Amino acid sequence: NLIPAGKSYSIEQVTQDGFLLNTYENNDVSIELYQERGTLKKIGSMNSSKYYWYTDMQMAPDGSHVLAVEHPMDGESVVAVYSTADGMRKLLYQTARPISSVRVTPDGKQVLICTVSGTQVTENQDGYVEDDNKVAFIVTILEI
């Protein structure tokens, strides 16, 4: 049995060090790394009365940190980085727009965040116009 009884979990990523897990137990939502020999290392956690879940978790190529999207109950999505050594959290990005995906670059130094705008903004001879029939994707690139 990989995970102790009573924990709900999803496997987010298979890494060279083990499995990156999204776990839920007793109002605690956590990022945990299941390592060889059955050890679980908690990397970060949130109280589920304020936060709903983590998504888009990714381990940096060198294993030094985990990137995750946090979904608070207030609707603002947050992209944060957690140190795998000590669990320190660094806020990278916060938005009211839905986040469709987050990816770490192969060198582990940048993150690409794709958000969805409710409408696409296009330019015509009268200026900028919003088109409710189209969805725009906005990509933001940040240093980690």
C-alpha positions as CSV (number, residue, x, y, z in Angstrom):
1,N,0.0,0.0,0.0
2,L,1.6,3.3,-1.1
3,I,-0.5,5.7,0.9
4,P,-1.7,5.3,4.5
5,A,-5.4,4.4,4.9
6,G,-7.7,7.4,5.3
7,K,-5.9,9.7,2.8
8,S,-7.4,10.7,-0.5
9,Y,-4.8,11.4,-3.1
10,S,-4.0,11.8,-6.8
11,I,-0.7,11.2,-8.5
12,E,0.4,14.4,-10.2
13,Q,3.8,13.6,-11.6
14,V,6.2,10.7,-11.6
15,T,9.7,12.0,-10.9
16,Q,13.1,10.3,-10.7
17,D,12.8,10.6,-6.9
18,G,9.3,9.1,-6.7
19,F,5.7,10.2,-7.1
20,L,4.5,13.8,-6.6
21,L,1.1,13.5,-4.8
22,N,-1.8,15.8,-4.1
23,T,-3.3,14.5,-0.8
24,Y,-6.3,15.3,1.4
25,E,-6.7,14.3,5.0
26,N,-8.6,15.9,7.9
27,N,-9.0,19.4,6.3
28,D,-5.4,19.4,5.2
29,V,-4.6,19.6,1.5
30,S,-0.9,18.8,0.8
31,I,1.8,18.3,-1.7
32,E,3.7,15.2,-0.8
33,L,6.6,13.3,-2.4
34,Y,6.4,9.5,-2.1
35,Q,10.0,8.3,-2.2
36,E,11.5,4.9,-2.5
37,R,11.1,2.6,0.5
38,G,7.6,4.0,1.1
39,T,8.5,7.3,2.8
40,L,6.2,10.3,2.4
41,K,7.8,13.8,2.5
42,K,5.4,16.7,3.0
43,I,6.5,19.6,0.8
44,G,3.6,22.1,1.4
45,S,0.1,22.2,2.8
46,M,-3.0,24.3,3.1
47,N,-6.1,24.2,5.3
48,S,-9.0,23.1,3.1
49,S,-11.5,25.5,4.8
50,K,-9.7,28.3,2.9
51,Y,-8.3,26.4,-0.1
52,Y,-9.9,23.9,-2.4
53,W,-7.0,21.9,-4.1
54,Y,-3.6,22.1,-5.8
55,T,-3.4,21.6,-9.6
56,D,-0.7,21.6,-12.2
57,M,2.0,20.4,-9.8
58,Q,5.4,20.1,-11.4
59,M,8.8,19.2,-10.0
60,A,11.7,21.3,-11.2
61,P,14.2,19.3,-13.3
62,D,16.8,19.5,-10.6
63,G,14.3,18.5,-7.9
64,S,14.9,21.7,-5.9
65,H,11.3,22.9,-5.9
66,V,7.7,22.1,-6.8
67,L,5.4,24.5,-8.7
68,A,1.7,24.3,-8.0
69,V,-1.5,26.2,-8.7
70,E,-3.5,26.9,-5.5
71,H,-7.3,27.3,-5.8
72,P,-8.6,29.3,-2.8
73,M,-12.3,29.5,-2.0
74,D,-12.4,33.2,-2.9
75,G,-11.8,32.4,-6.6
76,E,-8.3,34.0,-7.0
77,S,-5.9,31.4,-8.5
78,V,-2.3,31.5,-7.2
79,V,0.9,30.1,-8.7
80,A,3.4,29.3,-5.9
81,V,6.8,27.6,-5.7
82,Y,7.6,25.3,-2.8
83,S,11.2,24.3,-1.8
84,T,11.6,20.6,-1.6
85,A,14.3,21.1,1.0
86,D,12.4,23.1,3.6
87,G,8.8,23.6,2.2
88,M,9.3,27.4,2.0
89,R,6.5,28.9,-0.2
90,K,7.1,31.7,-2.7
91,L,4.2,33.4,-4.4
92,L,4.8,33.9,-8.1
93,Y,1.5,35.0,-9.6
94,Q,-2.1,35.7,-8.6
95,T,-5.1,36.1,-10.9
96,A,-8.9,36.2,-11.1
97,R,-8.7,34.6,-14.5
98,P,-8.9,30.8,-14.8
99,I,-5.5,29.2,-15.2
100,S,-5.6,26.6,-17.9
101,S,-2.0,25.3,-17.6
102,V,1.4,25.9,-16.0
103,R,4.7,24.6,-17.2
104,V,8.3,24.8,-15.9
105,T,10.9,25.3,-18.6
106,P,13.4,22.5,-19.1
107,D,16.2,24.5,-17.3
108,G,13.8,25.0,-14.3
109,K,14.4,28.8,-14.3
110,Q,11.1,30.1,-15.7
111,V,7.5,29.2,-15.6
112,L,4.9,29.7,-18.4
113,I,1.4,30.4,-17.1
114,C,-1.5,30.2,-19.5
115,T,-4.7,32.0,-18.4
116,V,-8.1,32.3,-20.1
117,S,-9.7,35.6,-20.8
118,G,-13.5,35.6,-21.0
119,T,-13.4,37.4,-24.3
120,Q,-10.9,37.9,-27.1
121,V,-9.8,41.5,-27.7
122,T,-9.1,42.3,-31.3
123,E,-8.0,45.5,-33.0
124,N,-9.9,47.1,-35.9
125,Q,-10.1,50.6,-37.4
126,D,-12.2,51.8,-34.4
127,G,-9.7,50.6,-31.8
128,Y,-9.9,47.5,-29.6
129,V,-13.1,45.4,-29.6
130,E,-14.1,42.6,-27.3
131,D,-15.6,39.5,-29.0
132,D,-17.7,37.4,-26.6
133,N,-17.8,34.5,-29.1
134,K,-14.1,33.9,-28.9
135,V,-11.8,33.0,-26.0
136,A,-8.3,34.4,-25.6
137,F,-5.4,32.6,-24.0
138,I,-2.8,34.8,-22.3
139,V,0.7,33.4,-21.7
140,T,2.8,34.9,-18.9
141,I,6.5,34.0,-18.5
142,L,8.0,34.5,-15.1
143,E,11.4,33.9,-13.5
144,I,11.3,31.4,-10.7
